[in-house]
Amino acid sequence: MTASTLPKAQVGNTKLQVTRLGMGTAPIGNLYNPVSDTEAHETVQRSYENGVRFFDTAPLYGAGGSEKRLGEALRGTPRDEVVIQTKVGRIVRPDGSIYFDYSRDGVMKSLEDSLERLGMDRVDILLVHDPDFENEEAHYRQALDEAFPTLIDLREQGVISAFGAGMNQWEMEWAFAKNIDVNCFLLAGRYTLLEQTSLAFLDWCTENDVSIFLGGVYNSGILVTGPVAGAKYNYEDAPAEILARAGRLQEVTERHGVPLHVAALHFAGAHPAIASLVIGSASAGEADDNRAIWDVETPAEMWRELREGALIEAEAPLPV
C-alpha cells in the first residue's frame, strides 16, 4: 500500500465499500475536549490525505457540530470518493439540546437536519443511535416498529445505501439483526484486546453477511495508557481486575516490542466481520498516529503467547 491508500471492505451485501480504517468524528464535535474549527478541519483533511475514505458522525456529537465541521472540511472533495455515515434517533433543538425520537417523522427530520449541517445532498449509511439509552424498552420497540421500516424504505428508494444501528452493546444489535434485514452495525468497546464478549455475535454476522464497524478499540483509553492510575475503562476509572488484566496484556506485547495500543488496534481488526475500525481523531497528529499504527506488522509469536496464556479467547481470529 502507498501512503495514501488503504484497503477496503464491502458493507454487507451492498455495493458500498469502506476503507478498513475510518475516522470517528466525535472528538471534533468537542464531545470530550474543545477543538477549534481549524484543528477540526485539519484533522479531517489529514485523515483524507492518509487514505481514509470512511467518516462516521452523528447529531449527538457536539449537537451537530461534528457534522457541520466534517462537511466543511470535505467541501471540494468528490462526493463519490467518501462514505459518510451518520445516525438517527436524536434530534437537535435550535437551542442545542437533544431529545430522542425513533419515529418515522423523527428519522426523516434527523436525516434532513444532518444533510443541512453536512452541506451534502446524501449520506451513505444511517444508523439507529443508542436505542438502549435511558428508556430502553420503549426505544427498542419504536426503533423496531418505526425507525427501521423507515430506513428500509430509504434504502429501497436509493436514498441511502446501507443501514443498521450503533451502540455500546451487542445484545440488542443481535436482536435487531434477527428481526430486520440490516447491513451493518457500529459496535463500540465490546470486541477488543481486553474484552471479546461479542465473539459469538461477530461470528453470526460473518455467516449472515452483516458488517461491523468497530469503535472503542481502546476501551475508553486503558489500552492506550496501560494500567496506570486513573486509566479509563467504559468511560469510568478502571476496576482492579481490569487494571490487572491490562497489565498482563502489556507485559506480553511489550516483551515482543509492540506497544499495547498497537496490538489492540491490530487485534480488533482481525475478525472477518469487521469491515472498518472507526478511530476517533482530535488532531492531525492523532490522524497520522492512527495511520502509522495501521501499517505496523505484529509478530505471530506474540499472538500465540497471548492465546496460550488465555489472555484472549481461544476462538478469536488472530492478525496474520
N, C-alpha and C positions, 0 to 999 in steps of 0.2 A: 504494500500500500504506500502511496505517496503521502506527504504530509497533509495534503488537502483532500484525501479520500478515505472514507470509512466504508466498511462492508454494510450491506443492507439485508433486511429480512422482510418477508411477506407478512402482512397482517391477516391472520386467519385465512379464509378462502377468498379474500378480496384481491383486487389487482394493486392495492396500495402497498408500497414498500417504505419502511422507515430505516434510518441509519441505526446501527446496533448501539450507538451511543447517542442519547438525546440530551437536550438541555431542559432542566426544570426551572421555571421562571418565578417560583415563589420568592426567592431571595431578592429579585429585582423589583418586587412589589412591596419591598420594605416589610415583609412579613416577620423577619427576625431582627434586622438592624437597618438603619437608614442607609439608602443608596441613592446617589444623585442621578438625575436624568442622564448626565454624561457618562457616568460609570455604567449605568444600566444599558445604554445604547452600545457602549464599547464592549460589554460582556457578550451581548447577543452577536455583534459583528465578529468578535474574535471566535466565538463558537462556530459561526458560519465559515470563517476562514479556515478553521481546523477540521472542516468536513462535516460538521453536524448539520443535518437537514430535518431533524425532528424536534419540534418545540412544544412543550407541554405548559399550559397556562390554565387559569380559572378565574371567574369573577371574585372568588374569595380572596385571592392573593392581592392584598393592597386595595381592596374594594374596587377592583377593576384596573388598578394601577399597572399590574404586570401586563395585562392585555394591551393597554394603551402604549406602554413602553416597547413591548415586543413588536407591535405593528409599526411604530415609528422607526425602530431600528432596522426593520426588514423592508421599509419603503424603498422601492427601486430594485429590489431583488425579484427576479422572475418568480411569479407565484407558484408555478408548477415545479419549481426546484425544491420547495419546502413542504413539509407536512405539519399542519397546525392542529393541535388537539386542545380543546377547551372543555368546559364542564357545564352541566345544568343542575338545577335543584337549589341554587342560591341566587337570590335576586338582590341587586344593589339598589338601594333607595337613593334619591337625589342628595340626601344628607350624608351618604356614605355608609349608613347602617345596612345590615344584610339580614334577609329573612329566608326561611325555607319555603320552597314551593315546587312540588314534584308533579303538579297537574299538567295537562296538555297546554293550557294557556301559559303556565309558568315556563315550560320548556321553550315555547315559541318566543316569549318575551326575553328569556335569558339569551337565546341564540341571537335575536335581533340586537339586543344591547351589546353582546360580545362583538358582533360584526362591526357595529358602530365604533366601539373602542379600538378594535384592531385596525379599522380602516380598510377592511377586506370585504369582498363580496361572497366569501365562503370560508368554511373551515372543513377540515377533512374528517375529523373524528370528534364525536361528542360522547362524554362520559357522564353518567349519573353520579353526582358527587356526594359522598358521605351520607347515604340514607340511613346508616346505622348510628348517626349522631343524634343525641337527645331523644326525641320521641321515635324510638327505633321501630316499633311495631307499626305505627301509623305511616311512617315514611316508607317502610318496606312495602306496605300494601299499596300506597299511592304510586310508588315507583313502578311496581309490577302492573298495576291496573291502568295507569295513565302515562307516565313518563316513557316507559319502554315501548308501548304501542305507538306513541308519537314518533319515537326515534326510528322504529321500523318503517313508518310512513315516509319519514325524511330520507331514509336510505333507499327505499323503493323508488322515490321520486328523483333520486340522484342529487339531492341537496347535500348529503354527506356520503362518505364512502364506507364508514365503519362506525360502530358504537359499542358501548359496554358500560362499565362502572369503575369508579375509582374510590378506594378506601384503604384503611389500615388493617383490615381483616379479610381472611379468605373464605370464612364460612358462609357469609351472606353472598359473596360473589359466586360461590359454587351453587347456592340455592337459586340465584338468578339464572345461572348458566343452564340449569336443568329445566327451567321454565321458559326461557327466552332464547331466541336464535342470535346470541351476541357474537361479536367478532373478536373482542379483546377486553382486557381488564388492566387497570393500573393498580398494582398491589404494592403497598409501602411497608417495609420493615418486617415482613413475615417470611422472607426467604433470604437469609443472609449467612455469612460465615458463622455467626453466633447462634442462629436460630433457623431451623428448617421445618417448622411445624406445618407448613403448607405443601410439603412434598407430594402427598397423595393427590392434592388438588392440581398441582402443576402437571403431574403425570396424566391426570384425566384431561387437562387442557391440551396436552400434546396429542393424545389419542383422538380428541374431538375437534381439532383444528381451531382452537381458541388461543390467541396470542396474549402473552403477558408483557406489559411494560413494568419494569421493576424499579420502584423508588425505595428510598430509605435503606440503601445497601450498607450504610454505616451504623444502622440502629440508633439514629439521633446523635451520633458522634463518638461513642465509645470505641468503635472500630477504626477511628482516626487517632484519637488521643491515647488509646490504650487505657489500662485500668488505673488512671490517676485520680486523685481526689477531685470530686465534682464531676466526674465523667458522666455523660448523659446516656440514658437508655430509655427508649419510648418517651422521650421529651421530659424525663424526670431524672433525678440522681439515681445512678445505677445501684441496685441492691448488691449485697456482699457476694452472693452466689454468681451473679453476672460479672462482677469485677474479677472474681477468681477464674471463671471460665475464659474471659477475655485475656487474662494473664497467661493462661496455659496456651491459648492460641498464639499469642505474641511470642512466647518462648520458642515455639516451633518455627514460625515464619521467619523470625529474625535470625535463628540459627542457620537458616538457608539463605540469608542475605536478602530477604524480602520484607519490606515494611508491612505492618499489619493491614493498613488501608489498601495497599496494592493487592494483597492476597484477597481481601474482602471483595473488591470490585471484580476480580477475575473469577472468583468462585461464583458470585451472583450471576454472572453471565453464562455459566456453563450449561445450565439446564436447557434442553431443546425447546421448551415452551417459551423461553424468554426471547422476545423479538428485539427489545431495546432496554438498555439501562438508562433511566432518566435521572440524571445527576444535577442537582441544583448548583448554580454558579452565581456569585455576587460580584465578581470582578473578572477582568480579562486574565489576570494571573491564575485565578481558580479554573477558568476555562482551559488555559494552557496545561495546568496540572492534570486535569481530568483526561485530556488527550494523551499526555505523556504516560500516565498510568496505563491507559488502554494499550499502548504499544510495548509495554514491558512483557518479557517472556518469563514465566514462572516454572520452577523445576518440578518435574513429575515426582521426584523423591519427597518433596515437601508435602504434596497432596497425599501420597501413600502413608507418610508418617501421621498426618492428621487423621486419616481414616482408621489406621491401625490403632491409634490412641483413642478411638471413639470420641474424637472431638468434632467430627461431622458425621452425619447419618451414613450408614453403610451403603445405602442405595442412592445417595445423592450423586449425580453426574459430576465428574471432575473435569477441569480445564485440560485440553490436550495441546 
